[in-house]
Amino acid sequence: MSLYGDIHLSPTSDKWDEQMQVSRRMVGAAAIVLALLFNLAYGGLAAMFNYPAILRQPATEVLAQFSAGGPVLILVWYGFALSALLLVPLAPLLAGALLGDKPFNSIGLGLAITGALAGALQGIGLARWVFVVPALAAGSTDPAGSAGEKAVETVFVVLNAYGGVAIGEHLGQLMTVLFLLFGAAAQWRPRGGLAGNWLPGLAALAAFLVAAGTGEGLALVLGGDTGPFGLITTSGFLVLSLWLVATGIGLLLSRPRQSAAI
């Protein structure tokens, strides 16, 4: 059984080639959809919630603005978390699409595993806004008084530090960096030159920016300035989105019997 279904065809047959072409195109379309969903949700959060700048504001302000967003804001957060989780199944499929009949070599396995971990870690981190923060936001206005509100704020700060900064932003982004580097390796053409290797170059640039952005979590715990890191991280994920779209277009335009590395 192959990565693309229960087909027992020779890799050199025309039928196999047609199956691989269809599979690559489906994966390409999925990569584009993921990038679009991610950016639509991100844009919605930026407009409705002043994301990501709001994350470094006092807990009372964050929870008050979250409550003001209502159910619509929760659904946007759900879409954002879903866009991260979609990378879990997409990563191994992308490995197969880029590496053709060798999806289980070291590069393919690295691409599949790190991509799935990146999606899972970031999805877990983002899910707190859907399933935990609403209760905290409701509790922050509890008539019990300042003691109850202080307890809610403390829980929110700890939750944000662990689920958000540690799991989602730091570990998730580190796995994203490795995913991008394996993606660049899968697309690299030894004789392609600069013109033939712009896609892996784009992946490497995204990896560099996302890696630099992980310094924000360390800066937070060390009491340093986090100012530039937010912009760097945002830029990194924007380049990642461009890479996904460009890779997806390349797979959609792929032709039979051409190399899967684009």
N, C-alpha and C positions, 0 to 999 in steps of 0.2 A: 504493500500500500504506500503510495507516494504522498508527499506533502499536499498534493492537490486532489486527492481522492483515490478511490480504489480502482486504479487503472493499471493494466498489465501490458504496457506497450514498450517497444524498444525506443530508447532515447533518440534513435536515428530515424524513426518512422515519421511519415508526414502527419499521421494522426496524433502522435505524441507532440509534434511541433505545434499543431493547432491547439491542443489542450494547453500547452505552456503559454501560448500567445494569449488565449482567452484569460488564463489565470493571471498573467502579468497585468493585463488591462483591468481586471477586477481589483487587483491590489493597488494599481495606480489610482483608480477612482476612489478607493477607500482612503488612500493617503491624502488626496485632495479634500475629501469630505472632512476628515479629521482636522486638517489645518483650518478649514473654513469654520467648523463648529467651535474650535478653540478660540479663534479670533472674534467670532460673533459674541461668544459668552464673555470674553475678556472686555470687548468694547462695551457690552451691556453693564458689566460691573464698574467699569471706569465712569460711565455716564450716571449710573444710579447710586453708586456707593463710594465714589472717589477712590477706586482701587487702582494701584496697590498702596498709594500714599496713606490711606486711612489705617492701614495695618499698624503703623508706628505711632498712632495717636493714643491718648489715654483710653482705658477700657470703657469708661462711662460714655465717652463720645462715640466709640465704635459701636457699642451696644445700642445706644440711642438711635444712631443712623441706621443700624440694621433693622431695628423695630419699625422705623419709618418706611423702610422699603417694602414691608409686608410680604405676602405670599409670592408676589412676582419676583422679588429679589431672591427668595429661596429657590424658586424654579431656575433662575439664571445660574445660581451657584450649582444647582444639580446638573445643569448642562455643562458647566465648566468641569465639574468632577467627572462627568461621563466622557468628555473629550479626552481627559487623561487616561481613563480606564480603557478606552478604545485602542490605546497603544499596546495593551497586553496581547490581544489576538493579532494585531497588525504586525508587530515586530517579527515574529517567526514567518509570517507570510511574506513580509518584505525581504527577509533573508532568502527565501526560496525564489522570489521573483528576480532579485539582483544576481544571485549566484547560480541560477539555472539548475543543472543536475548535480550540483555540489553544495546544497544548502547546509550540510552537516559537517563542513570543515570547520576549523577553529574560528574563522571570521564569521561564518554563518551562525554558529552556536553562540558566539559572543554577541552578535547583533540581536539574535532572538532573545537571549537571556537578559541582557542589560536593558533592552527596550521594554520587555515585559515587567522587569523590576521597576524601571522608571515610571511606567504607567501606573503600576499598583501602588507604589509609595506616594506618588503625587495625588492619585485618586483618593487614597486613605486620608491624606492630609486635608484635601479639599472637602471631603465628606463631612467634616466636623461642622461646616457652615450649614449643612442641610439637616443634620440629625441631632446636633448638640447645642449649637449656638442659639437656635430659637428659644429653647427652654431657659438659657442663661439670660437672653435679652428680656424675656418675660419676667424673670426673677429680679432683674435689676431695677424694676419699678415696683417691687413688692412693698406694700404699706407697712411691713414689719419694721421698717426703719433703716437707719444707716448701717447697723450691724449686719443685717441680711444683705444689703447692697454691697458692703465691703467683702463679704464672703463670696458673693457671685463674681465680683471683679477679680478676686484672687484666683478663683477657679478658671475664669476666662484667660487670665494671664498665663497660668500654668498650661492650660490646654493649647493656647496659641504657641507657646514656646516649644512644647513637645510635639503636638500633632502638626503644627504649621511649620515652624522654623526647623526643628530637628528632622522630622520624618519627611515632610513634603518638600520644603525648600532646600534643605541641605543634602540629605541622603538621596532624595528623588532627583535633584539636579545633578548630583555626582553620577548617578546611573544614566542620566540623560547625556552627560558628557561622553561617557563610555559608549553609549548607543550611537552617538554621532560619529565618534572616531571609528567604530567598527563599520558604520555606514560608509564613511569616506574610504576605508580600506576595501570594502566590497565594490565600490565604484571606480577605484583607481585603475588607470590604464598606464602601464609602465612606459609605453611608447606614445602616449597621447599628447604629451607636451602640455603647455599651459592651456591652450584652447580646448584640448580634449579632456581636461581634468578640472574644469570650472565647478562642476557639481561636487566632487569630493572637497574641493577648496572651500566651497560654500559651507559644507558640513563641518569642516575643520574650523572655519571662522565662528560658526555658531557654537561649537564645542568650547572654543577659547573664551567667548563672551559669557556663556553659561557657567563655565568653571570660575571665571573671575567673579561672577555674581554670588557664588557660594560664600564669598568672604563676608557677606552681610551678616550671616548668622554668627560668625566668630566675632565680628565687630560689635554686635549687640551684647554678647556675654562679656566681652573685654572692656565694654564701656567706650568704644571708639566711635568715630563718625561713620554713619551708614549712608550718608548723602549720595555718593556716586554709585553705590552698588545697585540700587533699585533701577536706575536708568540702564546700567550695564546688563542686568538680568532681562529687563524688558526687551532690549535690543537683541540679546541672544535668542530669545524665544521668537522674535520676529524673523530673524534670519533662519531659525529652525523651521518656521512655517513656510518661508520661501523655498527652503530646500525640499520640504515635503511636497509642495505644489509642483516644483520643477521636476522632482523625481517621479511624481505621479503622472505628469504630462509625458515624460520620457517613456514610461511604461505603457501608457495609452497609445503612444505612437510606435511602439516596438513592432518589429517585423519578424516573420518566421525565420528561424535559424540564425538570427543575429545574437551576439553575445548579450547576456542578461545584464552585464555591467554597463551602465550608461553614464 
